[in-house]
Amino acid sequence: VWLDLDGDGVQGPGEDGIEGVIVTLTDENGATQFAETGPDGEYLFTDLPAGDYTVTVDPGSLPDDLQQTYDADGLRTPNESSISLAPGEDNLDQDFGYEPLGVIGDTVWLDLDGDGVQGPGEDGIEGVTVTLTDENGATQVAETTPDGIYLFDELPAGEYTITVDPTTLPDDVQQTYDADG
């Protein structure tokens, strides 16, 4: 079980294992065994007879804000992989990769002195529509809170563009600060 920093589904250099994750092995009769990943993210179930098995990662034992990127059996069942073992067969390929999710957000405020810095008395603007667009053109929309705050969370790694809808700003204001310059 590893931290897939680039979200590509392949464990690369610097993408370390996740320690302390609970993994369950369930056989075709419903009997279960449990393992906890070590410092390198590895787990192992030994001396298994031939048969059908399901390997399940307990999502509650994972660090917060992770999204699965690798699915060993390709069935797209979150945190789960199915496998059949032949007599004497070993399978050491039941890997699970997880990408950290990020957050983008900040404040839309009324810059009274026009210096591009939110200072005392320069309050946030409520009700401004902010759009997040990812590198594939998918969008999410948020509206600023009474304090002018907007937030987009659970975002995978990637390139994003933030756009403020000028029709939702107060009349007669102009932009004084641009985060990306």
MISEGU-523578 format. One record per residue (C-alpha): residue number from 1; x, y, z negated. Coordinates in Angstrom, 3 decimals. Layout:
<sites>
NUM,X,Y,Z
...
</sites>
This chain:
<sites>
1,0.000,0.000,0.000
2,1.769,3.144,1.161
3,1.462,6.912,1.496
4,1.117,7.614,5.229
5,2.338,11.226,5.223
6,1.919,11.775,8.968
7,-1.357,9.826,9.216
8,-0.184,7.683,12.144
9,-0.993,4.283,10.581
10,2.662,3.180,10.661
11,4.881,3.138,7.570
12,7.857,5.253,8.569
13,10.957,6.561,6.804
14,10.110,8.511,3.665
15,6.586,7.074,3.460
16,6.851,5.366,0.105
17,4.647,2.765,-1.488
18,1.958,3.752,-3.980
19,2.475,2.236,-7.424
20,-0.317,1.073,-9.719
21,-2.968,0.317,-7.101
22,-5.290,-2.591,-7.962
23,-5.659,-5.142,-5.155
24,-8.210,-7.970,-5.265
25,-8.052,-11.229,-3.332
26,-11.400,-12.996,-2.889
27,-11.567,-16.480,-1.402
28,-14.398,-17.960,0.664
29,-16.040,-19.312,-2.520
30,-16.071,-15.920,-4.240
31,-13.185,-16.653,-6.639
32,-10.991,-13.598,-7.246
33,-7.415,-12.819,-8.173
34,-6.028,-9.397,-9.021
35,-2.628,-7.780,-8.487
36,-1.207,-4.331,-9.144
37,1.213,-2.729,-6.728
38,4.756,-2.205,-7.945
39,6.931,0.910,-7.546
40,7.415,0.071,-3.859
41,3.671,-0.364,-3.256
42,4.013,-4.103,-2.727
43,1.655,-6.763,-4.054
44,1.688,-10.536,-3.614
45,-0.705,-13.460,-4.028
46,1.133,-16.814,-3.957
47,0.381,-20.533,-3.577
48,-2.834,-20.026,-1.633
49,-4.562,-22.969,0.029
50,-5.779,-22.716,3.616
51,-9.019,-20.766,3.928
52,-10.675,-17.414,4.477
53,-9.824,-14.470,2.237
54,-10.692,-10.828,1.745
55,-8.088,-8.407,0.403
56,-9.590,-5.283,-1.191
57,-7.923,-2.138,-2.524
58,-9.754,-0.576,-5.487
59,-10.225,3.041,-4.317
60,-10.567,4.123,-7.951
61,-6.952,3.097,-8.548
62,-5.635,5.275,-5.703
63,-4.474,8.855,-6.264
64,-7.121,11.476,-5.486
65,-7.604,12.985,-2.031
66,-6.369,10.130,0.149
67,-7.867,8.827,3.382
68,-7.136,5.352,4.766
69,-5.142,5.385,8.009
70,-4.225,1.738,8.541
71,-6.665,-1.175,8.715
72,-4.838,-4.524,8.977
73,-7.763,-6.494,10.409
74,-9.058,-3.694,12.643
75,-12.656,-4.113,11.441
76,-12.854,-0.570,10.047
77,-14.029,-1.729,6.645
78,-12.631,0.833,4.197
79,-10.073,-0.523,1.725
80,-10.652,-4.096,2.896
81,-9.016,-6.659,5.164
82,-10.171,-10.174,6.079
83,-7.740,-12.975,6.854
84,-7.712,-16.716,7.496
85,-4.764,-18.823,6.374
86,-3.796,-22.143,7.967
87,-2.202,-24.880,5.786
88,1.243,-23.696,4.634
89,0.827,-20.275,6.276
90,2.083,-17.057,4.690
91,0.766,-13.641,5.692
92,2.713,-10.630,4.453
93,1.038,-8.112,6.757
94,-2.036,-7.060,4.764
95,-0.914,-3.454,4.490
96,-2.973,-0.392,3.629
97,-1.833,3.115,4.565
98,-3.338,6.247,3.010
99,-2.896,9.817,4.203
100,-3.011,12.719,1.739
101,-5.824,15.168,2.423
102,-5.322,18.892,2.129
103,-7.297,22.030,1.414
104,-7.452,25.333,3.295
105,-9.107,28.386,1.805
106,-8.666,31.879,0.441
107,-10.543,35.139,0.041
108,-12.183,37.681,2.326
109,-12.026,41.039,0.538
110,-12.665,44.734,1.025
111,-9.179,46.307,1.298
112,-10.010,49.827,0.105
113,-6.481,51.208,0.444
114,-5.700,49.323,3.685
115,-2.379,47.893,2.428
116,-3.153,44.237,3.243
117,-2.922,43.206,-0.426
118,-5.954,42.503,-2.601
119,-5.521,44.865,-5.516
120,-7.577,45.817,-8.573
121,-11.091,46.912,-7.633
122,-10.862,45.358,-4.174
123,-13.606,42.783,-4.504
124,-14.324,39.776,-2.352
125,-17.058,40.030,0.269
126,-19.983,37.632,-0.132
127,-21.760,35.929,2.770
128,-19.014,36.120,5.402
129,-19.063,33.202,7.849
130,-15.669,31.510,8.208
131,-15.032,28.773,10.789
132,-12.289,26.152,10.656
133,-11.332,24.606,14.022
134,-9.017,21.590,14.198
135,-6.603,20.739,17.005
136,-9.299,18.653,18.733
137,-11.822,21.498,18.750
138,-13.998,20.122,15.950
139,-15.352,22.840,13.673
140,-16.561,23.287,10.113
141,-18.328,26.391,8.856
142,-18.307,27.915,5.367
143,-19.781,31.044,3.855
144,-17.880,33.086,1.303
145,-19.023,33.009,-2.326
146,-19.932,36.145,-4.331
147,-16.171,36.470,-5.012
148,-15.370,36.272,-1.276
149,-13.858,32.792,-1.560
150,-14.130,30.100,1.135
151,-12.771,26.537,1.022
152,-12.401,23.600,3.399
153,-11.277,20.405,1.661
154,-10.451,16.776,2.445
155,-8.527,17.771,5.579
156,-6.049,15.395,7.228
157,-2.681,16.723,8.367
158,-2.913,18.756,11.545
159,-3.135,22.189,13.114
160,-6.094,24.405,12.175
161,-7.404,27.832,13.126
162,-9.477,29.980,10.769
163,-11.877,32.503,12.298
164,-13.988,35.126,10.520
165,-17.282,35.997,12.199
166,-17.109,39.806,12.451
167,-20.910,40.080,12.684
168,-21.109,38.862,9.064
169,-18.770,41.583,7.742
170,-20.005,44.928,6.389
171,-20.325,47.717,8.950
172,-17.365,49.996,9.660
173,-14.557,47.708,8.380
174,-11.437,46.608,10.198
175,-8.982,43.816,9.472
176,-5.914,44.834,7.420
177,-4.379,41.435,6.670
178,-3.720,38.441,8.930
179,-2.314,35.350,7.154
180,-0.414,34.021,10.192
181,0.750,37.435,11.345
</sites>
